[in-house]
Amino acid sequence: MTMRTDNDSQPTLRIAQWATGKVGQRSLKAVINHPAMELVGLKVHSDAKVGKDAGELCGLPPQGVVATQSIDDILAAKPDCVLYMQEGVVIEDICALLRAGINIVTTRGEFFNPDYMDAELREQTLAACRAGNATLHATGSSPGFITEAIPLVLTSVARRLDCLTIDEFADIPASCSPEMVFDVMGYGRPASGDFDAGLLHHMAQCFEQSLCLTAKALGLELDKVEAAGEYACASEDVEIAPGAIIKAGTVAAQRITVAGMRNGAPLIQFRANWYCSHNIDKDWELAASGWRVNVEGDTPLDVTLKMPLGDEPVAEQMGGYTAHRAVNVAHAVCAAPAGIATIVDLPQVIATLSSQ
C-alpha cells in the first residue's frame, strides 16, 4: 500500500480504528490528533454507535468518518493499518484484514509472542500475513510497556540478572464500576477456598508470552511460567460507591503473581496488587496506582512509576496508557517485514508528540 508523505520524517498513515471502548476511544482521539495519521475507517460493536461520526464518539468535532459494524466497509477504506482493540478475538476478521494487505496493531494478549501463541491461531495468522504481505504486532501497557520496554531498558546497564520483579498497583474502585468490582472481579466475596482458577489461567495467558519474550531477548530463556494468587480481606466495612459496600472480612485486595522460572527460581515476575482498600488483614505494600520495577543483579535498580491523576476521569486516563503505545508504534509496524512482529523485531518506539 502507498503511504502519503506530508514531511520528510514520517509518512501519513491511513488508519482504521477497531472498537471504541475505554482504550479504543483514547486511540481514536489520538489518531485524529496525530500529525501523520488520517482516520479512514471506524468499526464498532454496539448498534447504538453505528452511523455516528468518529468525533462524536471520542469528544471531538465531526471528522466525516462514520462508525460501521461491517468489515467490508473497513476493507473498502483501504487503511494502511487497523488498530484492533475489541474484547475478544475474531480470527476470521484478523485474517481477512491481513490477507488484504492491512497491517494490524492490537492490544490483545494472544499475539505478543509467536513462540507461545496457540498453535492454530499462530498458523492462521502467519498464513494471512504471508498472503497479504502484512504485519501484526501486539502491545499495550501491561503486558507490553511494563513487561517488555521498561525491563529491556533497565537491564541495558547490566551484565547479570538475578531477578526482575514488576509490581503493579491499582486502586480498583477508582477506575471500575461497582458492577465490575463485585460481579466480575469478585471483591466483597468470602475469601474461602482456593484462589479463582479462571482468573489465574487468564493472567498466566496474558503475561506468559510477554515475560518469555523479554527473557529470551536477554539470552535467558525461561523453563516455565507459574501463576499463584492470594486474597486479603477488609478490616472494616468499605464503601466504594453510594450503597456499594465491601463488608469487613470479605475480599478487598488480590495479589496475583505470574513468575517466569529459570533453574528453579523466579527470573522475571509480574505481580498484580489490586485493591479496594488499604485497610486489609495482610501486611501488603499497596502503593498509589502505577508500577515498581526491582532489578536484582550486578547493577541493581529500584524504579517507581506512578500514575498521577489528571483532570479527566481515571478510567479514561488509564485507557491512554494502553492505547497510545499502540498508536505510537503503528509507523514501525507498517514498515516492518510481513509476519508477527514482537518488540525485539521493531525499532525503539519514539512518539511524534503534540504540546499544549
N, C-alpha and C positions, 0 to 999 in steps of 0.2 A: 504494500500500500504506500502511496506517495504522501509524505507529510509536508505541509506548507511550512515555510521558514519565514518568520517575521523579523528575525535578527540573526546575527552571526553565531550566537551561542546556543540556541535551542530551537528546534522545530516546533511548530504549533501542532499539538496532537488533537485529533478528533476523538472525543471521549463520550462514552455512554455510561451512565450510572445505573447500576442494577440493584434496586431495593433502596428504600428511604426510611429505615428505622432510625434509631438514635445515631448510629455510626454512619449510615447512608446519607442522612440529612447533612451531617458535617462534611462528608465527602462531596456531596452535591454542591454545597456552598463554596467549598474550596476550589472545585473545578471551575465554577462560574467566575470566581475572582482571580483565577490563575492567569498570569500574563501570557503563558504559552500553551493554553488549552482552550478548546472550543467544545462546548456541550452540544452534542448532536442527537442524543437519544436518552430516554429515561424509562426504565422498566420498573413497574410497581406490582405489588401483590394485591392490595386492597381495592375492592370495587369502588370505594368512595374516592380514591385518588385518581382513577382513570379520567383522562381529559383535562386534568388540572395542569396549569403551567408550572414548570420546574421552579421558577422563582417563588411562586406561592407556597410550594411545599418545603421551602427552606428559609422563608422570611426575607426574600429579596424581590426586587421589581420583576415584572414579566420578562421572560427570556425568549419566548417564541418556540419553546420546546415543550410539548405536552406529554404527560405520562401515559404509558400504554401497558397492557398486560401481554402483548403479543411479541414473541421473539422475532417474528418475521419483520416487524417494524424496526427492531434494533438491527437486524441483518441488513435491511434495506438502507439504513442510515450510513452504513459502511464506516463505522468508527475504527480508529487505529487500535483502541484499547477499551475494554469494558472493565469497570470497577465493580466486581461481583461481591456483594455484601449481604446476601439474603441469609435467613435462617435455614439451615439445611442445604444439601447439595442435590441438584438435579443434574446428573451426569450427562443426560441427553442434551440439555441446554449447553453445558460446558463444552461438550464435544462439537456441537453444531457451530458455536462461535469460533472455536479453534480451527475447525475444518474450513471455515470461511475466511481464514487468514487474519482473524481478530485476536490480538493479544489480550491476556487477562491478568489483572492483579486482583487477588482475592484475600479476604481476611478469614477464610475458612481454614480450620486447623488440619483438615485432611490432606493438604497439599504441601506442607512445609519441607518434607524430606522424602524424595522418591525411594530411597533405600528402605524406608519404614512405612511406606504407604500400603494400604490394602492392595494386594497384587492385581486384582481385576480392575480396580479403579486406576491404578498406575498405567496398566497396559492400554486401557481405553483412552486415557488422557494423552499418553505419548503417541499413540497412533494418530489421534486427531491433530496433535502438534505437528507431526511429520507431514500429514496430508495437507495442512494449510500453511506450512512454514511459519508457525506461530509459537508464541512463548507464554507460559503460565508461571506466575510467581505468587507465593503466599507470604503475607507479612501482617503486622499489626503491632500492638503494644505489648501484649502478654498472652500467648507467646509472641515472639518476634523481637521487638526493640530491646526488651529487658533480658531475654534469654539468649540472644544472639549478638546484636550490635554492641551492647554495653560490655558483656563478657569478653568479646574479641578485642575491644579497645583496652580494657583494663589489663588483660593478660599480655598485651603487646610490650609491656616493660618487664615481663617475667621470663625466667628460664626453667622454673619448676613450679608446678601447680600441685598442691596437696588437696585442696578442696575449695570449691567456689559455691557459696550459698546465697541464693536470691530470696529475700523475704519480701513478700508483697503485703501491704497493709491496706485494708479497705473498710471504711465506715459504711456498712451496707445500707442502713435506712436513708443515708444522705443521697443515694443515687438510685434506690429501688423503691417501688411502690409497696405498701403493706401487703398486697396480694402476692407479690413476688417474694417478699420476706418470709411470709408464713406458709403459703401454699406450694411454692416452688423450691425455695432454699431450705425450708424445714426448720426455721427458727421458731421458738416457742413450743417445741415438742419436748416430751420427756427424753432425757439422754439415756435411754435404756437400750441394751443390746449392742450389737456391732455397729460400726460406722456404716453409713449408707454405701452399699457396694456399687450401686449405679453411679453415684457421684464420683467415687474413686476411679471407676472404669473410665468415666468421661474425662476426668482430669489427667489420668495416665495417657489416654489417647491424645489429648490436646497438647501435652508437653513432651511426650516421648520423642516425637520426630525432631523437635527443635533442640532439645538437650543433646540428643545423639549427633545432630548436625554440628553443634558447637564443639563437642568433644572431638569429633573426627577432624574438624578443621584445625584443632590444636595438636593433632597427632596422637590423641589419647582416646581411642575408641572405647566405648562402654561395653561391659559384659552383659548388663541387663538394666532394666528400669523398674523400680519398685514404687508403689504408692501406698500410703498409710494416712489415716485420718483420726482425729480425736475431737471431742466436744468439750466446751466449758459452759457452765450454767450461770444464769443470772443470780447474783447475791441478793437482789431485791427486785421488785417489780419495775419494769422499764416501759415507759410509754413512748413508742416510736412515732406515733401519729395520734390525733384525737380518737380515743376509743380503741386504739390498737396497742395492746399491752402484752409484753413478754413477761410471763409470771416468774417469780423467784423459783429457782430450782429447775427451770426448763432451759433449753439450749439458747444461748445468747452469743456464742462465738464458736468458730470452727477453725481448726488448723489442719491443712492438708499438705502433705509432703510428697513430692514426686522426685525420687532420688535416682540419679544415674550412677550405677555402681561399677567400680573397677577394682579388681583384686580384693573383693570382699568389703570394700568401704565406699562411702559416697564420694564421688569426684566432683560432679556438678549436680546441685539440687535446687529445686524451686519449692518454696514453702508459702502457701496462701494463708494469711492470717486475716480472716474475715469476721467482723464483729458488729454487734448491735449495741454493745455497752462495754465500758471499761470496768464496770463492777461485776466481776466474774469470780468463780471459785478456784481459778488457777492462776499461777504467777507467770502469766504470759506478757511479753512485750507487745503492746498494742499501740503502735505509733500512728501519727496522722497519715492520711491516705498518701500512698507513694510506695517507694521501694528502698530497700537497703541491700547492698551487694557487698559481701565479705569475701575477699580473696585471701586464701591461706597458701603460702608458698615462700619462695625466696625473695619476693617483693610484695609483702602483704599490703592490702588496701582495704579500707572500710568506708564505703561511699553511700551516702544517703541522698535520695532523690525524692523530694516532697512535691506534692501537687497543690500549691496554694490555690484557694478558691478565688475565682474572679467574680465579675458582676453577673454572669449568666447562671442559669440553673446547673447544679452539679452534674446531672445526667448528660446534658448537652456538652458540657466541658469535657467530661470523661470520654465522650464519643470522639472528640478530636484527637486524643492520644492514639487511638486505633486507626481512625480514618486518614489522618494527614500523612502518616508514613506511606500508606498505600498510594496516595496521590503523588507524593514526592518521588516515588520510585518508578512511576509509570514510564518516563522517558527512557530510563535504563533498560526496562523490560522490553520496550518496543525496539530497542537497538540490539538486543541480545540474540544469540543463535536460537533456533527452534528447540523446544523441549520444555521440561520442568526446571526452571532456574531457581536456585537457592541463593541465600545471601553470599555464599562464597563464590558463586558464578558471576555476580554482578559487581560493578564498581561501588565504592562507598556512596551512600545516599547523601547528596548535598542538595538542600532545598533551594528553590528560587522563591524568595520571600517577598512579602509586601511589608510596608511600615505604616504607622499611623499618620 
